[in-house]
């Protein structure tokens, strides 16, 4: 996280990687339609972020593969 210039509050926004910025500028210079398609592709795909260690235990294969408990009720609902 980067600090903002005028305060000690950390900047919480995600930074755009330079490769994306340079690619977009190059495509804009070549063809506007290519730049538009590139931008659409960026917005349509999701970011792949690392899973924090505190969450990994919930996504482990042991927990995901547990069988669900089925409870059958004798009550008949109208």
C-alpha positions in Angstrom: 0.0 0.0 0.0 1.2 3.4 -0.8 0.8 6.4 1.4 -0.9 9.5 0.0 1.3 12.6 -0.3 -0.6 14.9 2.2 -1.5 12.4 4.9 -0.5 9.3 6.7 -3.6 7.4 5.6 -2.7 4.5 3.2 -4.1 4.6 -0.3 -6.6 1.7 -0.5 -7.1 1.7 -4.3 -5.6 -0.9 -6.6 -2.9 0.3 -8.9 -3.1 -0.4 -12.6 -0.1 -2.3 -13.8 2.1 -0.3 -16.2 1.9 -3.1 -18.9 -1.9 -2.5 -19.1 -1.5 1.2 -19.4 1.2 1.0 -22.0 -0.7 -1.6 -24.0 -3.8 0.5 -24.0 -1.9 3.6 -25.1 -0.3 1.7 -27.9 -3.6 0.2 -29.1 -5.2 3.7 -28.9 -2.5 5.0 -31.2 -2.9 2.1 -33.7 -6.7 1.7 -33.7 -9.4 3.0 -31.4 -11.5 -0.2 -31.9 -8.6 -2.4 -30.7 -8.3 -0.2 -27.6 -12.0 -0.5 -27.0 -11.9 -4.3 -27.3 -8.9 -4.4 -24.9 -10.7 -2.3 -22.3 -13.8 -4.4 -22.6 -11.8 -7.6 -22.1 -10.2 -6.1 -19.0 -13.6 -5.2 -17.5 -15.1 -8.6 -18.3 -12.4 -10.7 -16.8 -12.1 -11.0 -13.0 -8.9 -10.4 -11.1 -7.1 -13.4 -9.8 -6.1 -12.6 -6.2 -4.3 -14.7 -3.6 -6.5 -16.3 -1.0 -5.4 -15.2 2.5 -4.1 -17.9 4.8 -7.0 -17.3 7.3 -9.4 -18.3 4.5 -7.5 -21.3 3.1 -8.7 -23.7 5.7 -12.3 -23.1 4.6 -11.5 -23.9 1.0 -9.4 -27.0 1.7 -10.5 -30.2 0.0 -11.4 -31.9 3.3 -14.1 -29.3 4.1 -15.4 -29.0 0.5 -15.8 -32.8 0.1 -17.9 -33.2 3.3 -21.3 -34.8 2.8 -24.3 -32.7 3.6 -26.6 -33.9 6.3 -30.1 -34.4 4.9 -33.0 -34.0 7.3 -36.4 -35.4 6.3 -39.4 -33.8 7.8 -42.7 -35.7 8.6 -44.7 -32.5 8.3 -46.6 -31.9 5.2 -47.0 -28.2 4.2 -50.1 -27.0 2.5 
